[in-house]
Amino acid sequence: MRLLLARHGQTVWNADRRFQGGSDIPLSDFGRAQAAALGRALAGRRIAAAYVSPLARARETATIALRGAGVSATPLDELRELSLGEWEGCTVTEIRQRDGDPYLAWLRAPDACRPPGGEPLDEVSRRVRGAMDRIAATHPNGDDVLVVAHGGVISVYACHLLGCAFDDLWRLRVDNASLTVVKPPRLVSINDTRHLGATLQTSHLQSS
């Protein structure tokens, strides 16, 4: 099996550099254009099945990207984005202005310095790995399988494949509508955005 891991397109909160986490925020028009570009990148692949986070931004990305492919996406709750607790709805600037710049601490050590009320990364990793194992068991014959999820989800899984400590998590960049390719247990490529061209690239904000 080959996993094609796609992050959802941009949302309004992404554009505002606002933390989303488990908040259910839809795509922006720009994000829908990114999803269409992702679909064009997938058009030459024989996708046997697709799985998607239950959050609206991932479901809409999958719907747009798979238009005309004859494949429907199966929601899996384990693919939802990691919760960012009290930070959800706040901008990066707002968090950086708090005592001690907790955003910078989180970038440097996301496992040790998670947001108040945020989901522990070992728990995120456990549920995401469980989902990927179930998908692999369902598709044992070398199929291409699309998974549309989130930056945190894809980064945590890539971190597991590479054997990285969770505090190295944000060294792995996963942009909106990017593709990451995995042949378990091998990470083949990460954060391919060539299909977005120069006009649909976005700035990077972790875990959204």
Summary of the structure (lengths in Angstrom):
residues: 208
radius of gyration: 16.0
end to end distance: 26.8
largest distance: 52.4
contacts: 728
relative contact order: 0.23
helix: 41%
strand: 18%
